[in-house]
C-alpha cells in the first residue's frame, strides 16, 4: 500500500542499476566482474554481462522502467563492451530513458555519446586501442576523457587497474538516489580530476 502510494506520487527512492559489459569473448574483462562484486557489497544492484547481451539488457531496462523502477541507470563497458554501452544508450533514447552515468574503458572506433546521457567518462591510453569520446549534437551533459597515462596499463588490462576500478566504484557510489519518477535530478558528483 505504501509502495503504491510512493510510486503514484513519484517519490520512489531507489539505488542505481548498474550494467557492466565485458569486451570480446569476456575473457579479458574480468575487472568488470570485480567491480560488479564490489558494488553489490555496497548494496548497489550491479551485473557484469557479456557484450553480446546488450540488446537483452536494453529490453530488461525498458521492462523495469515500465514497471516503475526509476533508479539511476549506469552503464559501464570495456573494449567492445564500451562501444555497446553507447549502443545501449542510443537504443534507450527514443524511449526517453536517461542514462545518468556512462563509463567506457578503452572503447575502439566508438560512436558519439547520445544526448540522453547525463554524464560520460572515458578512460583510454594512447597510443593504441581506445581514444577520446565525442558527443552527438544536442548533447548537454558532461563528458570527461581521461588519458590514463600509465605505461603499464594497456587495452587488455585497463579494466583490472585497481586505481581506475576504485575511481569508477566511487563515482557510482557517489550518485544520489533517484528522488522522483523518471530518475531524479542529474548526477552531481564531479568528474575525476585527471583529463
C-alpha positions, 0 to 999 in steps of 0.5 A, a space after each residue: 500500500 505504501 509502495 503504491 502510494 510512493 510510486 503514484 506520487 513519484 517519490 520512489 527512492 531507489 539505488 542505481 542499476 548498474 550494467 557492466 559489459 565485458 569486451 570480446 569473448 569476456 575473457 579479458 574483462 574480468 575487472 568488470 566482474 570485480 567491480 560488479 562484486 564490489 558494488 553489490 557489497 555496497 548494496 548497489 544492484 550491479 551485473 557484469 554481462 557479456 557484450 553480446 547481451 546488450 540488446 537483452 539488457 536494453 529490453 530488461 531496462 525498458 521492462 523495469 522502467 515500465 514497471 516503475 523502477 526509476 533508479 539511476 541507470 549506469 552503464 559501464 563497458 570495456 573494449 567492445 563492451 564500451 562501444 555497446 554501452 553507447 549502443 545501449 544508450 542510443 537504443 534507450 533514447 527514443 524511449 526517453 530513458 536517461 542514462 545518468 552515468 556512462 563509463 567506457 574503458 578503452 572503447 575502439 572506433 566508438 560512436 558519439 555519446 547520445 544526448 540522453 546521457 547525463 554524464 560520460 567518462 572515458 578512460 583510454 591510453 594512447 597510443 593504441 586501442 581506445 581514444 577520446 569520446 565525442 558527443 552527438 549534437 544536442 548533447 548537454 551533459 558532461 563528458 570527461 576523457 581521461 588519458 590514463 597515462 600509465 605505461 603499464 596499463 594497456 587495452 587488455 588490462 585497463 579494466 583490472 587497474 585497481 586505481 581506475 576500478 576504485 575511481 569508477 566504484 566511487 563515482 557510482 557510489 557517489 550518485 544520489 538516489 533517484 528522488 522522483 519518477 523518471 530518475 531524479 535530478 542529474 548526477 552531481 558528483 564531479 568528474 575525476 580530476 585527471 583529463 
